[in-house]
Amino acid sequence: MSWMFTDGWKARWLDDGKVTGETYNMFGAMHGTIMVFLGVVPLGFAAFGNYVTPLQIGAPDMAFPKLNMASFWVYLAG
């Protein structure tokens, strides 16, 4: 469904001459770069830290597992 919506959006803006194909592709590349550096990388650091920190201090598990899971869901919602 969203794919049809984006195809309609592309056709409308590209046919009007407001956005060229090169500009549209540039915005797509910028969106991908932003999503990697502001979404995937912080999530990777958080997941690695939540796994490694208890191992480093010798704890059998995390101190507050429910708070840890809540912070994960807040990150995804935000």
N, CA, C and O atoms as a CHARMM CRD file, in Angstrom:
* protein
*
  312
    1    1 MET  N      0.82600  -1.18900   0.00000 PROA 1      0.00000
    2    1 MET  CA     0.00000   0.00000   0.00000 PROA 1      0.00000
    3    1 MET  C      0.87500   1.25900   0.00000 PROA 1      0.00000
    4    1 MET  O      0.66100   2.16900  -0.80100 PROA 1      0.00000
    5    2 SER  N      1.84500   1.30300   0.88900 PROA 2      0.00000
    6    2 SER  CA     2.69900   2.49400   0.94400 PROA 2      0.00000
    7    2 SER  C      3.55400   2.60700  -0.31100 PROA 2      0.00000
    8    2 SER  O      3.91700   3.71200  -0.71400 PROA 2      0.00000
    9    3 TRP  N      3.87600   1.48400  -0.92900 PROA 3      0.00000
   10    3 TRP  CA     4.64800   1.51000  -2.16600 PROA 3      0.00000
   11    3 TRP  C      3.86100   2.21600  -3.27300 PROA 3      0.00000
   12    3 TRP  O      4.43200   2.98700  -4.04600 PROA 3      0.00000
   13    4 MET  N      2.56000   1.95700  -3.35000 PROA 4      0.00000
   14    4 MET  CA     1.72000   2.63700  -4.34700 PROA 4      0.00000
   15    4 MET  C      1.65200   4.13000  -4.05100 PROA 4      0.00000
   16    4 MET  O      1.67000   4.94900  -4.97000 PROA 4      0.00000
   17    5 PHE  N      1.57400   4.48200  -2.78300 PROA 5      0.00000
   18    5 PHE  CA     1.52900   5.89200  -2.40800 PROA 5      0.00000
   19    5 PHE  C      2.81300   6.60500  -2.81300 PROA 5      0.00000
   20    5 PHE  O      2.76500   7.71000  -3.35400 PROA 5      0.00000
   21    6 THR  N      3.95200   5.98700  -2.55700 PROA 6      0.00000
   22    6 THR  CA     5.21800   6.63800  -2.90600 PROA 6      0.00000
   23    6 THR  C      5.40000   6.72100  -4.41200 PROA 6      0.00000
   24    6 THR  O      5.97400   7.69000  -4.91000 PROA 6      0.00000
   25    7 ASP  N      4.92300   5.72200  -5.14900 PROA 7      0.00000
   26    7 ASP  CA     5.00200   5.81400  -6.61100 PROA 7      0.00000
   27    7 ASP  C      4.15000   6.95900  -7.13100 PROA 7      0.00000
   28    7 ASP  O      4.55900   7.67000  -8.04900 PROA 7      0.00000
   29    8 GLY  N      2.98100   7.14300  -6.56000 PROA 8      0.00000
   30    8 GLY  CA     2.13900   8.27600  -6.95600 PROA 8      0.00000
   31    8 GLY  C      2.78400   9.60100  -6.61000 PROA 8      0.00000
   32    8 GLY  O      2.71900  10.55200  -7.38900 PROA 8      0.00000
   33    9 TRP  N      3.39800   9.66600  -5.45800 PROA 9      0.00000
   34    9 TRP  CA     4.07800  10.89800  -5.04100 PROA 9      0.00000
   35    9 TRP  C      5.22700  11.21700  -5.97800 PROA 9      0.00000
   36    9 TRP  O      5.39900  12.36500  -6.39000 PROA 9      0.00000
   37   10 LYS  N      6.02000  10.19700  -6.31800 PROA 10     0.00000
   38   10 LYS  CA     7.14300  10.41100  -7.23200 PROA 10     0.00000
   39   10 LYS  C      6.65200  10.89100  -8.58700 PROA 10     0.00000
   40   10 LYS  O      7.21000  11.83400  -9.15000 PROA 10     0.00000
   41   11 ALA  N      5.62500  10.26000  -9.11200 PROA 11     0.00000
   42   11 ALA  CA     5.12600  10.62700 -10.43700 PROA 11     0.00000
   43   11 ALA  C      4.60600  12.05900 -10.44500 PROA 11     0.00000
   44   11 ALA  O      4.83000  12.79500 -11.40600 PROA 11     0.00000
   45   12 ARG  N      3.92200  12.45600  -9.39500 PROA 12     0.00000
   46   12 ARG  CA     3.36700  13.81200  -9.34600 PROA 12     0.00000
   47   12 ARG  C      4.47100  14.86100  -9.29100 PROA 12     0.00000
   48   12 ARG  O      4.41200  15.84900 -10.02300 PROA 12     0.00000
   49   13 TRP  N      5.46600  14.67100  -8.44900 PROA 13     0.00000
   50   13 TRP  CA     6.52200  15.67600  -8.30000 PROA 13     0.00000
   51   13 TRP  C      7.50800  15.66300  -9.45500 PROA 13     0.00000
   52   13 TRP  O      8.02700  16.71100  -9.84000 PROA 13     0.00000
   53   14 LEU  N      7.77100  14.49300 -10.00700 PROA 14     0.00000
   54   14 LEU  CA     8.71800  14.43700 -11.12100 PROA 14     0.00000
   55   14 LEU  C      8.10600  14.97500 -12.40800 PROA 14     0.00000
   56   14 LEU  O      8.80500  15.59400 -13.21100 PROA 14     0.00000
   57   15 ASP  N      6.80600  14.74800 -12.61700 PROA 15     0.00000
   58   15 ASP  CA     6.15700  15.24400 -13.83300 PROA 15     0.00000
   59   15 ASP  C      5.99400  16.75300 -13.82200 PROA 15     0.00000
   60   15 ASP  O      6.01000  17.37800 -14.88300 PROA 15     0.00000
   61   16 ASP  N      5.83900  17.35100 -12.65300 PROA 16     0.00000
   62   16 ASP  CA     5.68100  18.80500 -12.56300 PROA 16     0.00000
   63   16 ASP  C      6.98800  19.54200 -12.80600 PROA 16     0.00000
   64   16 ASP  O      6.97600  20.75200 -13.03500 PROA 16     0.00000
   65   17 GLY  N      8.09200  18.85600 -12.76400 PROA 17     0.00000
   66   17 GLY  CA     9.38500  19.49300 -12.95600 PROA 17     0.00000
   67   17 GLY  C      9.90900  20.17700 -11.70400 PROA 17     0.00000
   68   17 GLY  O     10.91800  20.88000 -11.75900 PROA 17     0.00000
   69   18 LYS  N      9.23400  19.97900 -10.57400 PROA 18     0.00000
   70   18 LYS  CA     9.68000  20.60500  -9.32500 PROA 18     0.00000
   71   18 LYS  C     10.90600  19.89300  -8.75900 PROA 18     0.00000
   72   18 LYS  O     11.77900  20.51600  -8.15500 PROA 18     0.00000
   73   19 VAL  N     10.95400  18.59200  -8.96400 PROA 19     0.00000
   74   19 VAL  CA    12.06800  17.79600  -8.46300 PROA 19     0.00000
   75   19 VAL  C     12.58800  16.95300  -9.62600 PROA 19     0.00000
   76   19 VAL  O     11.82700  16.23700 -10.27600 PROA 19     0.00000
   77   20 THR  N     13.87200  17.04500  -9.87400 PROA 20     0.00000
   78   20 THR  CA    14.45700  16.21800 -10.93200 PROA 20     0.00000
   79   20 THR  C     14.75000  14.82600 -10.39100 PROA 20     0.00000
   80   20 THR  O     14.75000  14.60700  -9.17900 PROA 20     0.00000
   81   21 GLY  N     14.99700  13.89800 -11.28700 PROA 21     0.00000
   82   21 GLY  CA    15.32500  12.53800 -10.86000 PROA 21     0.00000
   83   21 GLY  C     16.59800  12.48700 -10.04100 PROA 21     0.00000
   84   21 GLY  O     16.70200  11.71500  -9.08900 PROA 21     0.00000
   85   22 GLU  N     17.57200  13.31400 -10.41400 PROA 22     0.00000
   86   22 GLU  CA    18.83500  13.34800  -9.67200 PROA 22     0.00000
   87   22 GLU  C     18.62400  13.86100  -8.24700 PROA 22     0.00000
   88   22 GLU  O     19.20400  13.33100  -7.30000 PROA 22     0.00000
   89   23 THR  N     17.79400  14.89200  -8.10000 PROA 23     0.00000
   90   23 THR  CA    17.51100  15.43300  -6.76700 PROA 23     0.00000
   91   23 THR  C     16.76400  14.41100  -5.91600 PROA 23     0.00000
   92   23 THR  O     17.04700  14.25800  -4.72800 PROA 23     0.00000
   93   24 TYR  N     15.81300  13.71700  -6.52600 PROA 24     0.00000
   94   24 TYR  CA    15.06200  12.70100  -5.79800 PROA 24     0.00000
   95   24 TYR  C     16.00000  11.60200  -5.29600 PROA 24     0.00000
   96   24 TYR  O     15.89500  11.17200  -4.14700 PROA 24     0.00000
   97   25 ASN  N     16.90700  11.15200  -6.14700 PROA 25     0.00000
   98   25 ASN  CA    17.86800  10.12400  -5.73200 PROA 25     0.00000
   99   25 ASN  C     18.80900  10.63900  -4.65200 PROA 25     0.00000
  100   25 ASN  O     19.22000   9.88200  -3.77300 PROA 25     0.00000
  101   26 MET  N     19.15100  11.92000  -4.71200 PROA 26     0.00000
  102   26 MET  CA    20.00900  12.50700  -3.69200 PROA 26     0.00000
  103   26 MET  C     19.30800  12.48400  -2.33100 PROA 26     0.00000
  104   26 MET  O     19.92400  12.16300  -1.31400 PROA 26     0.00000
  105   27 PHE  N     18.01900  12.82800  -2.32100 PROA 27     0.00000
  106   27 PHE  CA    17.27800  12.79100  -1.05900 PROA 27     0.00000
  107   27 PHE  C     17.15200  11.36100  -0.53300 PROA 27     0.00000
  108   27 PHE  O     17.19300  11.14500   0.67800 PROA 27     0.00000
  109   28 GLY  N     17.00000  10.39100  -1.42000 PROA 28     0.00000
  110   28 GLY  CA    16.94400   8.99600  -0.98500 PROA 28     0.00000
  111   28 GLY  C     18.24200   8.54800  -0.34400 PROA 28     0.00000
  112   28 GLY  O     18.23100   7.84100   0.66400 PROA 28     0.00000
  113   29 ALA  N     19.36300   8.95700  -0.92800 PROA 29     0.00000
  114   29 ALA  CA    20.66500   8.59600  -0.36100 PROA 29     0.00000
  115   29 ALA  C     20.89000   9.28300   0.98400 PROA 29     0.00000
  116   29 ALA  O     21.42700   8.68100   1.91300 PROA 29     0.00000
  117   30 MET  N     20.47700  10.54300   1.08300 PROA 30     0.00000
  118   30 MET  CA    20.62300  11.25400   2.36200 PROA 30     0.00000
  119   30 MET  C     19.76900  10.59200   3.43300 PROA 30     0.00000
  120   30 MET  O     20.20400  10.46100   4.57700 PROA 30     0.00000
  121   31 HSD  N     18.56000  10.17400   3.07700 PROA 31     0.00000
  122   31 HSD  CA    17.68100   9.51800   4.03700 PROA 31     0.00000
  123   31 HSD  C     18.31900   8.21900   4.54400 PROA 31     0.00000
  124   31 HSD  O     18.28700   7.93300   5.74100 PROA 31     0.00000
  125   32 GLY  N     18.89200   7.44500   3.63400 PROA 32     0.00000
  126   32 GLY  CA    19.54200   6.20200   4.04100 PROA 32     0.00000
  127   32 GLY  C     20.71800   6.43700   4.96800 PROA 32     0.00000
  128   32 GLY  O     20.88900   5.72000   5.95300 PROA 32     0.00000
  129   33 THR  N     21.52900   7.43600   4.65900 PROA 33     0.00000
  130   33 THR  CA    22.68800   7.74600   5.49800 PROA 33     0.00000
  131   33 THR  C     22.25400   8.20000   6.88500 PROA 33     0.00000
  132   33 THR  O     22.82500   7.77600   7.89000 PROA 33     0.00000
  133   34 ILE  N     21.25200   9.05300   6.93600 PROA 34     0.00000
  134   34 ILE  CA    20.75300   9.54000   8.23000 PROA 34     0.00000
  135   34 ILE  C     20.18700   8.38700   9.04900 PROA 34     0.00000
  136   34 ILE  O     20.42300   8.31600  10.25500 PROA 34     0.00000
  137   35 MET  N     19.44700   7.48700   8.41800 PROA 35     0.00000
  138   35 MET  CA    18.87100   6.36300   9.15400 PROA 35     0.00000
  139   35 MET  C     19.95500   5.44600   9.72000 PROA 35     0.00000
  140   35 MET  O     19.80200   4.91000  10.81700 PROA 35     0.00000
  141   36 VAL  N     21.03300   5.26800   8.98600 PROA 36     0.00000
  142   36 VAL  CA    22.11500   4.41200   9.48600 PROA 36     0.00000
  143   36 VAL  C     22.79100   5.05500  10.68300 PROA 36     0.00000
  144   36 VAL  O     22.96800   4.40600  11.71400 PROA 36     0.00000
  145   37 PHE  N     23.17100   6.32500  10.56300 PROA 37     0.00000
  146   37 PHE  CA    23.96200   6.94600  11.62500 PROA 37     0.00000
  147   37 PHE  C     23.13600   7.40100  12.82300 PROA 37     0.00000
  148   37 PHE  O     23.68100   7.51900  13.92000 PROA 37     0.00000
  149   38 LEU  N     21.85100   7.66000  12.65100 PROA 38     0.00000
  150   38 LEU  CA    21.03100   8.08300  13.78400 PROA 38     0.00000
  151   38 LEU  C     20.10600   6.98500  14.30200 PROA 38     0.00000
  152   38 LEU  O     19.46700   7.16300  15.33800 PROA 38     0.00000
  153   39 GLY  N     20.02300   5.86300  13.60600 PROA 39     0.00000
  154   39 GLY  CA    19.15000   4.78800  14.03900 PROA 39     0.00000
  155   39 GLY  C     19.86100   3.48500  14.30500 PROA 39     0.00000
  156   39 GLY  O     19.76700   2.93800  15.40400 PROA 39     0.00000
  157   40 VAL  N     20.56600   2.98200  13.32400 PROA 40     0.00000
  158   40 VAL  CA    21.17900   1.65500  13.43400 PROA 40     0.00000
  159   40 VAL  C     22.40800   1.67100  14.33800 PROA 40     0.00000
  160   40 VAL  O     22.56900   0.78400  15.17700 PROA 40     0.00000
  161   41 VAL  N     23.26700   2.65800  14.17700 PROA 41     0.00000
  162   41 VAL  CA    24.50500   2.71300  14.96400 PROA 41     0.00000
  163   41 VAL  C     24.21500   2.86600  16.46100 PROA 41     0.00000
  164   41 VAL  O     24.78800   2.11500  17.25100 PROA 41     0.00000
  165   42 PRO  N     23.34400   3.81100  16.89800 PROA 42     0.00000
  166   42 PRO  CA    23.05900   3.88200  18.34100 PROA 42     0.00000
  167   42 PRO  C     22.42200   2.60600  18.88600 PROA 42     0.00000
  168   42 PRO  O     22.70900   2.20300  20.01400 PROA 42     0.00000
  169   43 LEU  N     21.56600   1.97400  18.09800 PROA 43     0.00000
  170   43 LEU  CA    20.95300   0.73000  18.56000 PROA 43     0.00000
  171   43 LEU  C     22.00200  -0.36600  18.70600 PROA 43     0.00000
  172   43 LEU  O     21.93200  -1.17500  19.63200 PROA 43     0.00000
  173   44 GLY  N     22.96900  -0.39500  17.80300 PROA 44     0.00000
  174   44 GLY  CA    24.04900  -1.38000  17.90100 PROA 44     0.00000
  175   44 GLY  C     24.90600  -1.17600  19.13400 PROA 44     0.00000
  176   44 GLY  O     25.24700  -2.14000  19.81800 PROA 44     0.00000
  177   45 PHE  N     25.26000   0.07600  19.42900 PROA 45     0.00000
  178   45 PHE  CA    26.04600   0.35700  20.62700 PROA 45     0.00000
  179   45 PHE  C     25.27300  -0.00300  21.89000 PROA 45     0.00000
  180   45 PHE  O     25.84400  -0.55400  22.83100 PROA 45     0.00000
  181   46 ALA  N     23.98400   0.30200  21.91900 PROA 46     0.00000
  182   46 ALA  CA    23.17700  -0.00300  23.10100 PROA 46     0.00000
  183   46 ALA  C     23.06200  -1.51200  23.30600 PROA 46     0.00000
  184   46 ALA  O     23.19400  -1.99700  24.43000 PROA 46     0.00000
  185   47 ALA  N     22.82000  -2.24700  22.23700 PROA 47     0.00000
  186   47 ALA  CA    22.68700  -3.70100  22.36400 PROA 47     0.00000
  187   47 ALA  C     24.00600  -4.32800  22.80100 PROA 47     0.00000
  188   47 ALA  O     24.01700  -5.22200  23.64700 PROA 47     0.00000
  189   48 PHE  N     25.10800  -3.86700  22.23600 PROA 48     0.00000
  190   48 PHE  CA    26.41900  -4.40200  22.61300 PROA 48     0.00000
  191   48 PHE  C     26.72700  -4.07900  24.07200 PROA 48     0.00000
  192   48 PHE  O     27.23600  -4.93200  24.79800 PROA 48     0.00000
  193   49 GLY  N     26.42500  -2.85800  24.50900 PROA 49     0.00000
  194   49 GLY  CA    26.66800  -2.47000  25.89800 PROA 49     0.00000
  195   49 GLY  C     25.81200  -3.24900  26.87900 PROA 49     0.00000
  196   49 GLY  O     26.28200  -3.60800  27.95800 PROA 49     0.00000
  197   50 ASN  N     24.57300  -3.51200  26.52400 PROA 50     0.00000
  198   50 ASN  CA    23.69500  -4.27300  27.40800 PROA 50     0.00000
  199   50 ASN  C     24.12100  -5.73000  27.51500 PROA 50     0.00000
  200   50 ASN  O     23.81000  -6.39600  28.50300 PROA 50     0.00000
  201   51 TYR  N     24.81900  -6.22300  26.52100 PROA 51     0.00000
  202   51 TYR  CA    25.29700  -7.60200  26.57100 PROA 51     0.00000
  203   51 TYR  C     26.64900  -7.70400  27.26900 PROA 51     0.00000
  204   51 TYR  O     26.87100  -8.62600  28.05400 PROA 51     0.00000
  205   52 VAL  N     27.55400  -6.76700  26.99200 PROA 52     0.00000
  206   52 VAL  CA    28.93200  -6.88200  27.46200 PROA 52     0.00000
  207   52 VAL  C     29.10500  -6.39900  28.90000 PROA 52     0.00000
  208   52 VAL  O     29.88400  -6.98700  29.64900 PROA 52     0.00000
  209   53 THR  N     28.41100  -5.36200  29.29700 PROA 53     0.00000
  210   53 THR  CA    28.61500  -4.78000  30.63000 PROA 53     0.00000
  211   53 THR  C     28.38700  -5.78800  31.75700 PROA 53     0.00000
  212   53 THR  O     29.23100  -5.86600  32.65000 PROA 53     0.00000
  213   54 PRO  N     27.29600  -6.56700  31.77200 PROA 54     0.00000
  214   54 PRO  CA    27.17000  -7.57300  32.83800 PROA 54     0.00000
  215   54 PRO  C     28.28500  -8.61900  32.80500 PROA 54     0.00000
  216   54 PRO  O     28.69500  -9.12000  33.85200 PROA 54     0.00000
  217   55 LEU  N     28.77200  -8.94700  31.62000 PROA 55     0.00000
  218   55 LEU  CA    29.88000  -9.90700  31.54200 PROA 55     0.00000
  219   55 LEU  C     31.16000  -9.32500  32.12300 PROA 55     0.00000
  220   55 LEU  O     31.93200 -10.04200  32.76000 PROA 55     0.00000
  221   56 GLN  N     31.39500  -8.03500  31.91100 PROA 56     0.00000
  222   56 GLN  CA    32.61800  -7.40500  32.40100 PROA 56     0.00000
  223   56 GLN  C     32.65200  -7.31500  33.92100 PROA 56     0.00000
  224   56 GLN  O     33.71300  -7.46100  34.52800 PROA 56     0.00000
  225   57 ILE  N     31.51000  -7.07700  34.53500 PROA 57     0.00000
  226   57 ILE  CA    31.50300  -6.93900  35.99100 PROA 57     0.00000
  227   57 ILE  C     31.23700  -8.26600  36.69500 PROA 57     0.00000
  228   57 ILE  O     31.24300  -8.32500  37.92500 PROA 57     0.00000
  229   58 GLY  N     31.00600  -9.31900  35.93600 PROA 58     0.00000
  230   58 GLY  CA    30.81100 -10.63900  36.52000 PROA 58     0.00000
  231   58 GLY  C     29.41800 -10.88100  37.05600 PROA 58     0.00000
  232   58 GLY  O     29.22000 -11.79700  37.85500 PROA 58     0.00000
  233   59 ALA  N     28.45600 -10.09400  36.64400 PROA 59     0.00000
  234   59 ALA  CA    27.08200 -10.27000  37.11300 PROA 59     0.00000
  235   59 ALA  C     26.40900 -11.39900  36.32900 PROA 59     0.00000
  236   59 ALA  O     26.68500 -11.57900  35.14300 PROA 59     0.00000
  237   60 PRO  N     25.53200 -12.15500  36.98200 PROA 60     0.00000
  238   60 PRO  CA    24.83700 -13.22000  36.25700 PROA 60     0.00000
  239   60 PRO  C     23.79800 -12.67200  35.27400 PROA 60     0.00000
  240   60 PRO  O     23.47600 -13.31900  34.27700 PROA 60     0.00000
  241   61 ASP  N     23.28500 -11.49200  35.55900 PROA 61     0.00000
  242   61 ASP  CA    22.27700 -10.87300  34.69200 PROA 61     0.00000
  243   61 ASP  C     22.35200  -9.36600  34.89200 PROA 61     0.00000
  244   61 ASP  O     23.15600  -8.88400  35.69000 PROA 61     0.00000
  245   62 MET  N     21.53300  -8.63300  34.18600 PROA 62     0.00000
  246   62 MET  CA    21.51200  -7.17200  34.35500 PROA 62     0.00000
  247   62 MET  C     20.89500  -6.80500  35.69500 PROA 62     0.00000
  248   62 MET  O     20.16900  -7.59200  36.30200 PROA 62     0.00000
  249   63 ALA  N     21.19800  -5.60100  36.14000 PROA 63     0.00000
  250   63 ALA  CA    20.67000  -5.15700  37.42400 PROA 63     0.00000
  251   63 ALA  C     19.16100  -4.92700  37.34600 PROA 63     0.00000
  252   63 ALA  O     18.42900  -5.33200  38.24900 PROA 63     0.00000
  253   64 PHE  N     18.69600  -4.29300  36.29400 PROA 64     0.00000
  254   64 PHE  CA    17.27800  -3.97000  36.15400 PROA 64     0.00000
  255   64 PHE  C     16.78900  -4.41500  34.77500 PROA 64     0.00000
  256   64 PHE  O     16.71200  -3.59200  33.86300 PROA 64     0.00000
  257   65 PRO  N     16.46000  -5.68900  34.60200 PROA 65     0.00000
  258   65 PRO  CA    16.09000  -6.16500  33.26800 PROA 65     0.00000
  259   65 PRO  C     14.81400  -5.52700  32.72300 PROA 65     0.00000
  260   65 PRO  O     14.71000  -5.29900  31.51800 PROA 65     0.00000
  261   66 LYS  N     13.84100  -5.23700  33.58900 PROA 66     0.00000
  262   66 LYS  CA    12.60200  -4.61200  33.10100 PROA 66     0.00000
  263   66 LYS  C     12.85100  -3.17900  32.65000 PROA 66     0.00000
  264   66 LYS  O     12.27300  -2.73400  31.65800 PROA 66     0.00000
  265   67 LEU  N     13.69600  -2.45900  33.35900 PROA 67     0.00000
  266   67 LEU  CA    14.04800  -1.10000  32.94800 PROA 67     0.00000
  267   67 LEU  C     14.83000  -1.12700  31.63800 PROA 67     0.00000
  268   67 LEU  O     14.65700  -0.25400  30.78800 PROA 67     0.00000
  269   68 ASN  N     15.67700  -2.11500  31.48100 PROA 68     0.00000
  270   68 ASN  CA    16.42900  -2.26600  30.23900 PROA 68     0.00000
  271   68 ASN  C     15.48200  -2.50600  29.06800 PROA 68     0.00000
  272   68 ASN  O     15.64800  -1.89900  28.00900 PROA 68     0.00000
  273   69 MET  N     14.50200  -3.37100  29.23800 PROA 69     0.00000
  274   69 MET  CA    13.54500  -3.62900  28.16800 PROA 69     0.00000
  275   69 MET  C     12.68300  -2.40000  27.89900 PROA 69     0.00000
  276   69 MET  O     12.35100  -2.12100  26.74600 PROA 69     0.00000
  277   70 ALA  N     12.31600  -1.66400  28.94300 PROA 70     0.00000
  278   70 ALA  CA    11.53200  -0.44100  28.74600 PROA 70     0.00000
  279   70 ALA  C     12.32400   0.59200  27.95900 PROA 70     0.00000
  280   70 ALA  O     11.76400   1.28000  27.10500 PROA 70     0.00000
  281   71 SER  N     13.61500   0.71100  28.23300 PROA 71     0.00000
  282   71 SER  CA    14.42500   1.67500  27.48400 PROA 71     0.00000
  283   71 SER  C     14.52800   1.27700  26.01900 PROA 71     0.00000
  284   71 SER  O     14.58400   2.14700  25.14900 PROA 71     0.00000
  285   72 PHE  N     14.55200  -0.01000  25.73200 PROA 72     0.00000
  286   72 PHE  CA    14.57400  -0.47500  24.34300 PROA 72     0.00000
  287   72 PHE  C     13.29100  -0.08300  23.62500 PROA 72     0.00000
  288   72 PHE  O     13.34000   0.40600  22.49600 PROA 72     0.00000
  289   73 TRP  N     12.13600  -0.29300  24.26600 PROA 73     0.00000
  290   73 TRP  CA    10.86700   0.03800  23.61600 PROA 73     0.00000
  291   73 TRP  C     10.68400   1.54200  23.47400 PROA 73     0.00000
  292   73 TRP  O     10.09700   2.00100  22.49500 PROA 73     0.00000
  293   74 VAL  N     11.17500   2.31200  24.43200 PROA 74     0.00000
  294   74 VAL  CA    11.10400   3.77300  24.31000 PROA 74     0.00000
  295   74 VAL  C     11.97200   4.24300  23.15300 PROA 74     0.00000
  296   74 VAL  O     11.59700   5.16200  22.42500 PROA 74     0.00000
  297   75 TYR  N     13.13000   3.61600  22.98200 PROA 75     0.00000
  298   75 TYR  CA    13.99700   3.96900  21.85000 PROA 75     0.00000
  299   75 TYR  C     13.29400   3.69400  20.52800 PROA 75     0.00000
  300   75 TYR  O     13.34400   4.52300  19.61900 PROA 75     0.00000
  301   76 LEU  N     12.64600   2.55200  20.41100 PROA 76     0.00000
  302   76 LEU  CA    11.95700   2.22500  19.16200 PROA 76     0.00000
  303   76 LEU  C     10.76100   3.13500  18.91600 PROA 76     0.00000
  304   76 LEU  O     10.47000   3.48300  17.77200 PROA 76     0.00000
  305   77 ALA  N     10.07200   3.51900  19.97400 PROA 77     0.00000
  306   77 ALA  CA     8.90400   4.38800  19.81000 PROA 77     0.00000
  307   77 ALA  C      9.30100   5.82100  19.48500 PROA 77     0.00000
  308   77 ALA  O      8.55900   6.53900  18.81500 PROA 77     0.00000
  309   78 GLY  N     10.47000   6.23500  19.96000 PROA 78     0.00000
  310   78 GLY  CA    10.88800   7.63100  19.78500 PROA 78     0.00000
  311   78 GLY  C     11.50500   7.84200  18.47400 PROA 78     0.00000
  312   78 GLY  O     11.91500   8.95900  18.15700 PROA 78     0.00000
